[in-house]
């Protein structure tokens, strides 16, 4: 398994902002989100998302953000032909 890279840009009492980059086929590994969060894709691409209920492919567009509630458990895999990256903002308060 090729691991994605995650660089924390901000971590303060209110938010955690992380930039994640994935080579083709790289994955986050299984994880659980402790906070509500927003993801902002930095480029167009496809992510394969595996969770306890199965898997799905999400087509993402650069700059088109989406929101998820805390508690999400999944493994995210770059299903694009090239690199994929996004910024994730976790909302602590």
Secondary structure, 3 states (H helix, E strand, C coil): CCECEEEEEEECCCEEEEEEEECCCCECCCEECCCEEEEEECCCEEEEEEECCEEEEEEECCCCCEEECCCCEEEEEECCCCCEEEEEEEECC
